[in-house]
């Protein structure tokens, strides 16, 4: 723990749903320096909230309860909101299934406390040994979801989007419209999209996950299509907001002209190919060039715009300015 970290109050938020067999060990492993713990009983059928209150008497644990199940995202929003209203500076989300080592907590908190990031998240892909331990289905699913998240969120340098070990400066959380954040398993990916809209700095934290006898509720084959639709929707909204409403640059024109040229070249070429095959009208060299050239130029424009987008990732932490503003005014 750094000196700057000591000056920040830290809360841990744990979503609790069918984690009764593991939650006591998770609570016991949380560092003593943590100022408060919020456990969110997400309408757990095992009544994990009651169990936590029994085993955590005398500790800094607050149990929050949902009458109806809201999903991991809904539980996290409840926990973050409670921590923010209680006056904490930084909140760390740890799952209650024992897959995450609470002793790694300060690796996530230190970059935020030192002003290097607004939001940190775990990345299990840094170490090849960690990748080798990961179930193959999860590895395949995370690879697909990882690229979709990069495209929709604008954080091209982050990986492992479904990793639930994360931390956020609560002044940045307060900037987010929590009513629009996905309450389901799309929560972590949707959070990145929302963070980009407020230009928050996100940093990956290398870590190793533990896989024991816990049962994951995340089924790749069930969430792949909803995730694809969600990422497509977020990508469209991000490009419109960042490149046409909040700012307008050369990349904005490239994002418009590139697809138009590709579509024109594709349709023009397909039509003359049809005339050549069905009607017997041979395509001239000029027609071939008129089909190929717009597609080549359009592809180059899109690649140039994406390169600009990759280099347009937020680099200055937002919470530094929020804190400075509150002191000055």
N, C-alpha and C positions, 0 to 999 in steps of 0.2 A: 504494500500500500504506500502510495506517495504522499507527500505532505499536502499537496493540493486535494487529493482524494479525502484526506482526513477532514478537510474543511467543508465537505459536502455531505449532507444527510442522505443515507441510502436506504431504500426500501426494496424488499424482494416480493414479487408477486407470483403466486403459484396457482394455476388453474387445476381444480381437483374434480376429476370424473373417473371413477373406477380405478383409483390409485391407492386404496386403503392399505394394501400390502406393502407399499413402498414409501408412503408419505412420511412416516415417522423417522425413517432413516434419512430422508432428504432434509427434514427439519433439523435433525441432530447435526448434520454436516454443514449447515449454514454458518459462516464465520461469526464469532461473537461480536465483531465490530459493526455488524449490520444493525441499523437503528430500528427497523420495523419489518414485519412480515405480514403480508396479506394473502390469505388462502381463500380462494373463491370456490365455494361448493356450487358447482354448475348443475343443480338439481340431481346430484349424484344418487343413484339407487342404493348405494352402500352407506349413505349418510356419512360421508367423509367429514363433513363439517362438525358433526357431533363428536366423531372420533378424534379429530384434531384438537378440539377444545378439551377433551379428556387428557390427552397425552402432552399438551403444551401449557399446562397451568403454570403460571408464574413467568412465562416467557413473553417476548414481545410479539405475540401472534394475534392478529385480528381475523376472524372468520366472517366472510361476506357470503350471502346466500342468494341464489337465483331460484325463484319459484318455478320457472320453466327453463329447460335446457337451452342455452344460447350459443353453444359451441365454444371452441377455444378462443376465437376472436372476441366474442361477447364477454367471456370471462376476463380476458386481458384488459379490455376497455374498462370494465368495472373496477379491476384492481388498480390500473394506472390512474383512473379518475379519483379513486379513494386516496391513493398515495399523494396525488397532486393537491387535493383539498386539505390533506393533513400537513402540507407544507414541506414535503420531502423534495430534494433536489434531483436525485437520480433514481430511477426504478429499474430493477433487473427482473426479467422474466425467466423462471426456471420451471421446467415441467416436473410434475409430481411422481413420475414413473421410475425415477432412479437412473435414467439414461445420461443425465448431465451431472457433472461433478461440481457441487456448489463451491468447492475450494478454488475454482477457476474464476470466481466472481470478479475479483479485482482486475483480472486481465480485460474484462469488459468495461469496468468502471473507470479505470485509469485514463484511457484516451479521452473520455468525455470530461472528466474532472480537470484534465490538463489543457482543455480547449482545443484538442485536435479533431474531435468528432462530436456530432450530435446524437448519433445512434450507432451502436455496435452490434454485430451479430456473429454467431459462430460459423465456422467453415471447417467441415470435416474432410475437405478435399486437399488440404495443404500437405498432409503426410500420407505417403503411399501405404504405410502400415494401417492407417485408419481406414483407407479406401478398401484394403484387402479384407478387413473385418466386416465391412458393410454388406448386408444381404444384397444379392444380385438384383433383385426386383427393385429395391430402394435405389441402388446405384443407377440403374437404367432410368427409372422415373425421375430422379433428381437431375440427371443429365439433360433430359428433355425440358423439364420445368425450369432448369437453370437458364437456358437460352431464352425461353419465353419471358422469364422475369427480367432479364437484362434488357430485352427489347421494349417491354411495356413500361418498365420503371425508369429507364435511363441510367441505371447504375451498372455500367458495363464491366466494372472491375470487381463486382461482388459475385459470390458463388454460393451454392448450397441454400437456395431461397426458402426451403421448407424447414430449415434449422430453427428450432424454437428457443434456443438460448440467446437472449438478446438484452440490450440495455438502452435506455433512452433518457435524455435530459428532459425533465417534465415540463420545462418552459416551452420546449418544442412540441411536446405532446399537446399542450394547451392550444397550439396554433392549428391543430388538425380538426377537421369536421368529423367527429367520431360517429355521427349518425350515418355517415356514408361508408365507413370502413366495414369490410365484409366480416361477418361474425363467425364464419365457418373456417374450414382448413385453409381457405384462401387468404386468411388474415395476414400472415407474414408477407406474402407477395403484395397484397393490397396496401399494406403499411409502407412498403418501399415506394410504391406509386404516389401515395399521399405525401410522403416525405420529400419526394422530388418536387412536388408542386410548391412547397415552401422553401426549396433550395437547401435542405438539410444535408450535412455531410455524413456519409455512411462509411463505416470501416469494418472490414472482415477481421475476425479474431480466430487464429488457428486453434483447433481443439480436436480431441478424440472423443468419439461417442462410445458409450458402453451399451452392449446388447446382451441382455440377460433373459429372464423368463417373462418379462413384461410383454403384453400383447398390444400392438399398435392398432389404433382405431382408423389409421389412414390407409385406405385401399386405393392403390394407384389406378386400377382399371375403372374405379368408380368416379374418381375426381379428375381424370385427364381431360375429358371433354368440357366439363364446367370450368376447369382452369384455363383451357384454350380459349373459350369464349370470354372469360374474365380478362385475360391478358390482351385479347384483341380489342376489347372495349376500352381498357385502360390506355393502350398504346395510342389509339385514335384520339382520346381525350387529351393525352399528354402532348402529342404533336400539335394539336389545334391550340391548346393553351400556351405552350412554350414558344411556338414558332409563328403564331398568327395573332394571338390576343395580348400576351405579355411582351412579346418581342417580335421583330420582323427583320430577317437577315437574308443573305444570299442563300443560305440553306433552306429557308422557307420557300423560295422560288424553285430550288432544286427538288424539294419534296413534291411540288405540284407538277413541274414540267417533266420530271423523270417518268412517272407513271403514265402521263398523257402520251409521251413519245413512244413508250413501249407498247401501249395499247394501240396507238395508231399504226405502228409498224407491224404488229401482230395481225391486226384485222386486215390491213392492206395486203400483207403477204398471204394470209389465208384465203382472201377473196380471189387473188390472182392465181393462187395454187389451184383453187376450185375451178376457175375458168380454164386453166391449162389442162387439168385432168378430165373434167366432165365435158367442157365445150370444145376442147381441142385447140384453144388459143394459146400459143407459146408465149411465155413471159419474156419481155425484153430485158436487156441488162439494166436499163434505167428503172424498170419496175422492181427488179431485184434489189437494186441499190436503195430505192425509195422505201422498201420494206426493211432492209437490214440496217441502214444508217440510223434511222430514228431509234431503233431498239438498242443499238450500240451506244448512242449518245445518251439515251434515257437511262441505261444501266450505269453509265459513268456518272451521271448526275445523282442518281440514288446512292451510289457508293460514296461520292463526295459528301453528300448530305449526312449519311450515316457516320462518316469519319468526323464530321463537325459535331454530331450528336455525342459521339464517344468522348471527344475532348471537351464537351460542354458539361461534363459531370460536375456537380457542386463541389467546391474546394474550401470555402470559408465557412466554418461552423456558425450556425444561426444563433445559438444560445448565448454566444459571447456578446452580441449586439443587444439582445433582449436584456441581459443583466446590466450592461452599461447604460442602456436607456433608463432602466428603473432607478439607477443610482443618480443619474444626471437630472432627472425630472421628477 
